[in-house]
């Protein structure tokens, strides 16, 4: 396939996904999700398009699409505030397939098993522990957990009967459930993780998805805020005509652009050698942009921005939640700082330009 054909294919896919999300994700749907409804029609439409398996290789049941192409779709998910665990399902499938385990159909939960204990007697495994903040844990058809022992990382395929669920609602209004485990497992649902993938890498993969979703949501927030500033009149003219508001809009637009550039850097780092520093920069910078951008958007909108009937809050609450999920700015800045310090002063420029 030529470069022009590839770009055309990517454009058509992006257009199709954008149309699907826009048609299904309405303020009424988002409000229904906050009332506890699982958006089954939306998920079925996403599954019919093959998006949950799009990150898998053809051999694993995917479609042979590049990681950059697939993950870029999550920017569109962020733009509409997609209220289903598409990112988690993509990564759970990627984790399971890499370990040679089957990838179940349906929405999947992705579990960071850093506080789990996994032991074997030679014929079976016992898993104990708890995981919080599991996106739509109550709707998961299965879960993929990464658990590290002293010197090995294992991927575990779990079914709903393996856990006890404690329902929790997060800042977004969507489930961020707690799953508790004390269960015996057959040997065929536990496998070694693919080489090079441990807890830090799994957390980085999740951080990368949140960077993309922040970038999409922040761009939509910018569009909404610029439009509102052009329509809302005060003292005889649109508020967008006042210099102070114009300056804030410029800062908001620059933050959205910075988040987009950072997210692109993170995707490139994930797709080409799993470069942790690039993903650290992406999550840190997009998280910073989310905080600054959401504050400006609400400042410009004034009281209407805080009303439930106006849809701005569906996006800003997601920005606030996503900037903390899979690690906030301080966590990733610390990782980046340690990486740069370990290289010493002679490596600083090379490290910065390698990002």
Secondary structure, DSSP 8 states (H G I E B T S, - for coil): --HHHHHHHHHHHHHHHHHHHHHH--HHHHHHHHTT---HHHHHHHHHTTGGGTTS-GGGTS----HHHHHTHHHHHHHHT--S-HHHHHHHHHHHHHTT----SS-EEEEE-TT-EEEE-SSEEEEEEEEEEEETGGG-SEEEEEEE-SS-EEEEEE-GGGEEEE--B-TTSSBEEEEEEEEEEEGGGEEE--TT--HHHHHHHHHHHHHHHHHHHHHHHHHHHHHHHHH-EETTEEGGGSHHHHHHHHHHHHHHHHHHHHHHHHHHHHHTT--HHHHHHHHHHHHHHHHHHHHHHHHHHGGGGG-TTSTHHHHHHHHHHHTTTT--HHHHHHHHHHHHHHH-GGGHHHHHHH-
